[in-house]
Amino acid sequence: MPLYSRSSTAAPAIRHLDMLRAGAAMAVLLSHARDFTLRDAADQPGLNWAGRLVFGVSGLGHQAVLVFFVLSGYLVTSSMLRLEKRGRWSLGQFAAARLTRLWIVLVPCLLGGALLDAAGLAFSRDPGLAAHYGVLAVTEQQPPDFGGATLIGNLLFLQTIAVPVYGSNGALWSLANEAWYYVVAALLFAAWHDRTFPGRALFSLGLALAVAAALPGSILSLAPVWACGAVCAVARPERLYRSRWSALLRRAAIPVWAAALLASRLRLGPSAFATDLAIGAATAWLVSVAVAEGNSFVAQSGSFAPGRTVSGSLARISYSLYLSHCPLLALLSALVLDGRRIDFGWTGVALLAGGMALSLLLAATVWWACERHTEALRAWLTAGRFAARAGRLQSAPEGLSP
């Protein structure tokens, strides 16, 4: 839903992907913070230009999630290709690595989110807030569900499939997408890897098709966006940009990507699926330029160093941020606004900024307490169940994990 091991000598392409992921993470946070704080623009006919700008930019949350999906498809597929090239690919190892990566943040965020939701419901001054608390999660237009079955379902990535998202954490919808894209992609890759063993290959292919057929349309409809990133990884973009058209392809990437975002934001195009796919393709194009061209993608200047540092830090905590921010924003809304939303103005902007700042602080705490230990946990698990293959588990980049 995202990371890799980092160092001060990180490749330029990785730094540029960090910038893209950091921007997407902030767009999602801004979108949800606005939804928890400000009334809809349609309910405020007297909005000034500043308000229209804030609502315009903060309306890119969905598009930002699509960017995460493309990054996930590219990075996870690239990881599988590298492991296969080195003779280290294993479906079991891949599953262990993905689950470790996802659960090390998901488990504490589900439990911590339940505590934040309980506090919001217990200490709000509005006795009727419980009936509307789930509406604060934006994507869940119903009271929150704290049942044990819902908790287990979210741990197994069955939210939006068999159970609702847990509590007020509406952002969890996309983690289900991400997890099941991993499953289908890994099974397809296993079929390709075992192509010299027809029986095993057909079994993996059949299982991948069966899993895909069982997924709801809401997940399948966004699978082509994730696949755009996977195709980008398979295509090896460094070869594409050696042609005589490389300069044009590089220069056109950002304008085309911006145009796709604008078209989606303004709801231009024949359908939502078409505009989503356009964003997926344009983002894959942008990623391929970043990977192929390295430092030429962003001007080489010392003035960019602080930006790279900030984007690297935001990218590092993006997964923790994604899973932790909604329950905190819901709690703040319950305690400060009694679940209501206010008009755009200085008070609204201050509350919006404060909620975002506290969300970033919480995400950094979650990263420090949990996510940064991902590799250590993987090594510990590998030393136990997979002792014979302990040296094969590699640090792998991820997308969302959005």
C-alpha positions, 0 to 999 in steps of 0.5 A: 500500500510501501519500503526499501532499505535506505542510505545516504547514497540512495539511487537518484531514481529512488529519491524521485520515487520518494518524491512521488510517494511523499506527494501522494501521501500528503494528498491523501492526508489533506483530502481526509483532513478536509473531509473531517474538518470542512463542510463540502464546497457545494454547501458554501456558495460564497467560497473565495479563491483561497477556499476554491484552491484548497478544495481543488487541491484537497480533492485529489485523494482518490488520484493519489491512491492510484499513484500509490497503486502504480508505485506498488505494481512497479516496485513489487514486480521489480522485486520479484524479477530481481529475486528470480534473476538471482535464483532466489524466488520463492512463493513462500518467501514472498508471502512471508515478506509481504505479510510481515511488511503489512501486519507489522503496521496493520495490527497496532493500527487496528488496535490503536484505532479502536482505542482512539475511536472508543475515546472519541465516542466516550468523551464527545460532548454530543450524545448522538455522535455514536450514530454518526461516527462512522460517517466521519470516516468518509468512505463508510456511510454507516455507524462504525463496526468494532466486532471481532469478526470485522477485526479478523476480517481486516487482518485478513484483508477482507474489508470491502469484500466480506466485512466493512472497514474496522471502526472509523479507519476508512482508508483501509479499503485500499489496503484490501486492494493492495493485498489481493493484487499481491496475491494474484501477481505472485501466483501469476509470477509463480506460473511464469517461473514454473513454466518448465513444470507445466503441472505446477504452472497450470495450478498457479495460473488456475489459482490466480484466476480463481482468486481474481474471479472471487474478488468484487468489482470494486477491487478488480476495476482498479487492478489495471492501474496496479498492472500499469506499474507491473508492466512498467517493471517488466518493460525495463524502461531504461531500454525505451529511453535510449531511442531517438524519441527519448528527449520528447518522451522525457519532456512530455511525461510531467505534462501528460501526467498533470493533464490526466490528474486534471481530467480525473479531478474535473471528471472529464472523459467517458467514464471513471474507469477510463480516467483512472486508467489514464492516471495509471498509464501516465504515472507509469510513464512518469515512473519510467522516466524517473528510473531511466533518467535518474538525476536528469529527471530533477535538476541537479542543484544543491537547492533540491537537497532539503526537498529530497530529505523531506520527501524521503522522510515522508515516503519512509513513514507513508505506510504508517501514515496511511493506516493511522491518520483516519482514527486520529482525525475522527477523534479530533473531530469528535473532541473539538467539533462534536463531529460537525464540520465547519465553513472554510476560514481561518479557524477551519484552516488552523484545525485542518493544519493542526490535524495534519501535523498531529497525524504526521507526528503519530505516523512518525511514532508508529514508524519508529515503534513498529515499521522500522523493525520490519527487517528485523522481524523478517530475519527473526521469522526467517531464522525460524520457519525458513531457516534453510533459506535464511539468506534469501530474503531480501529487502523489497520496495513496496508501493502503498504500503499504499 
